Amino acid sequence: MKSYKFKIHGTNYSVDIKNVEGQTIELEVNGTPYTVEVDKEIKQPKATPKLVRASATPAAAATPAPKASASSSAAAIKSPLPGTILDVFVNVGDSVKAGQKIMLLEAMKMENQIDSDRDGVVKEIKARKGDAVMEGDVLVTIG
């Protein structure tokens, strides 16, 4: 989290704060870990890191696949958020209906069902079971 340098009575100390929860602070002083308790709760800012690429688009805005060989009616199903693929329920060549479950994505310790947004045939599967994906990554191309 944060690092500080202190000099106390001529001795240098390097303090790294690792975690703050309520009145408990986990820190390291010159590489030695300590858990300390303070008399007053320390409020932490509610900053959430952004884990998206600059060119990411939401899954609802499916766009044509970038491959030149794909037909103009092909659409890419994209990851709505960063996570890990837990299961793939379709294969290349399978016919799918709008709303059909095609993948299961784990994100933030929650399972998210990825559904087809159109009727069609699975042209390409770009993510496999166990793959880590970012928001906006193409998972499946349906034509």
C-alpha positions as CSV (number, residue, x, y, z in Angstrom):
1,M,0.0,0.0,0.0
2,K,2.3,2.7,1.3
3,S,6.0,3.0,2.3
4,Y,7.5,5.4,4.7
5,K,11.1,6.1,5.9
6,F,11.7,7.1,9.5
7,K,14.8,8.1,11.5
8,I,14.4,7.7,15.2
9,H,17.4,8.5,17.5
10,G,19.7,8.1,14.5
11,T,18.3,4.7,13.5
12,N,16.7,4.4,10.0
13,Y,13.4,2.5,9.7
14,S,11.6,1.4,6.5
15,V,7.9,0.9,7.2
16,D,5.6,-0.7,4.6
17,I,1.9,-0.6,5.4
18,K,0.4,-3.8,3.8
19,N,-3.3,-3.7,4.9
20,V,-5.6,-1.5,7.0
21,E,-9.0,-2.8,8.2
22,G,-10.8,-0.8,10.8
23,Q,-8.5,-0.5,13.8
24,T,-6.0,-3.2,12.7
25,I,-2.9,-2.4,10.5
26,E,-0.6,-5.0,9.0
27,L,2.8,-3.6,8.3
28,E,6.5,-4.4,8.0
29,V,9.3,-2.6,9.8
30,N,12.6,-3.2,8.1
31,G,11.2,-6.5,6.7
32,T,9.7,-7.8,9.9
33,P,5.9,-8.2,9.8
34,Y,3.7,-6.7,12.6
35,T,0.0,-6.5,13.2
36,V,-0.8,-3.4,15.2
37,E,-4.1,-2.1,16.7
38,V,-4.8,1.6,16.9
39,D,-7.3,3.3,19.2
40,K,-9.3,4.9,16.4
41,E,-10.6,3.4,13.2
42,I,-8.7,4.6,10.1
43,K,-11.0,5.4,7.2
44,Q,-9.7,4.3,3.8
45,P,-10.7,6.0,0.5
46,K,-13.0,3.9,-1.6
47,A,-10.8,3.6,-4.6
48,T,-11.5,0.6,-6.9
49,P,-8.7,-0.2,-9.5
50,K,-9.8,-0.2,-13.1
51,L,-8.9,-3.4,-14.8
52,V,-10.0,-2.6,-18.3
53,R,-8.2,-1.9,-21.5
54,A,-8.7,1.5,-23.2
55,S,-10.3,-0.1,-26.2
56,A,-12.8,-2.3,-24.3
57,T,-16.5,-2.2,-25.1
58,P,-19.4,-3.7,-23.2
59,A,-20.7,-7.1,-24.2
60,A,-24.1,-5.7,-25.1
61,A,-22.5,-3.7,-27.9
62,A,-21.5,-6.8,-30.0
63,T,-19.6,-5.7,-33.0
64,P,-18.6,-7.6,-36.2
65,A,-15.6,-9.9,-35.7
66,P,-12.4,-8.3,-37.0
67,K,-11.4,-11.4,-39.0
68,A,-11.7,-10.8,-42.8
69,S,-12.8,-14.4,-43.3
70,A,-15.8,-14.0,-41.1
71,S,-19.1,-13.2,-42.7
72,S,-20.6,-9.7,-42.3
73,S,-23.4,-11.2,-40.1
74,A,-20.9,-12.7,-37.6
75,A,-20.9,-11.1,-34.1
76,A,-18.4,-11.3,-31.3
77,I,-19.6,-12.2,-27.8
78,K,-17.3,-10.2,-25.5
79,S,-16.4,-10.5,-21.8
80,P,-18.5,-8.1,-19.8
81,L,-15.7,-7.9,-17.1
82,P,-12.3,-9.3,-16.2
83,G,-12.3,-12.9,-14.9
84,T,-11.6,-16.5,-15.5
85,I,-13.5,-18.9,-17.8
86,L,-14.9,-21.7,-15.6
87,D,-16.7,-23.7,-18.4
88,V,-17.5,-23.6,-22.1
89,F,-20.9,-25.0,-23.1
90,V,-20.6,-24.9,-26.9
91,N,-18.3,-26.2,-29.6
92,V,-17.4,-24.8,-33.0
93,G,-20.3,-25.6,-35.4
94,D,-23.0,-25.8,-32.7
95,S,-26.3,-23.9,-33.4
96,V,-27.2,-21.5,-30.7
97,K,-30.3,-19.5,-29.9
98,A,-30.5,-16.0,-28.4
99,G,-30.3,-16.3,-24.6
100,Q,-28.6,-19.7,-24.7
101,K,-25.8,-20.2,-22.1
102,I,-22.4,-20.4,-23.9
103,M,-19.9,-19.8,-21.1
104,L,-19.5,-19.5,-17.4
105,L,-17.2,-16.7,-16.2
106,E,-15.9,-16.2,-12.6
107,A,-15.3,-12.6,-11.7
108,M,-14.9,-11.1,-8.2
109,K,-15.7,-14.5,-6.7
110,M,-19.1,-14.6,-8.5
111,E,-20.1,-16.9,-11.4
112,N,-21.5,-15.0,-14.4
113,Q,-23.4,-16.8,-17.2
114,I,-22.4,-15.5,-20.7
115,D,-25.4,-15.9,-23.0
116,S,-25.7,-15.7,-26.8
117,D,-27.2,-12.4,-27.9
118,R,-28.4,-13.9,-31.3
119,D,-29.4,-17.1,-33.1
120,G,-26.6,-18.5,-35.2
121,V,-23.8,-21.0,-35.5
122,V,-20.6,-20.9,-33.4
123,K,-17.8,-19.9,-35.8
124,E,-14.9,-19.6,-33.4
125,I,-14.2,-20.0,-29.7
126,K,-11.4,-17.7,-28.5
127,A,-11.5,-18.5,-24.8
128,R,-11.0,-21.9,-23.2
129,K,-11.7,-23.3,-19.7
130,G,-9.2,-21.8,-17.3
131,D,-8.3,-18.7,-19.5
132,A,-8.0,-15.3,-17.8
133,V,-9.9,-12.7,-19.8
134,M,-10.2,-8.9,-19.6
135,E,-13.3,-6.8,-20.1
136,G,-14.0,-6.6,-23.9
137,D,-12.0,-9.7,-24.9
138,V,-13.8,-11.7,-27.6
139,L,-14.9,-15.0,-26.2
140,V,-17.0,-16.5,-29.0
141,T,-17.8,-15.5,-32.6
142,I,-21.3,-16.4,-33.8
143,G,-22.4,-16.2,-37.4
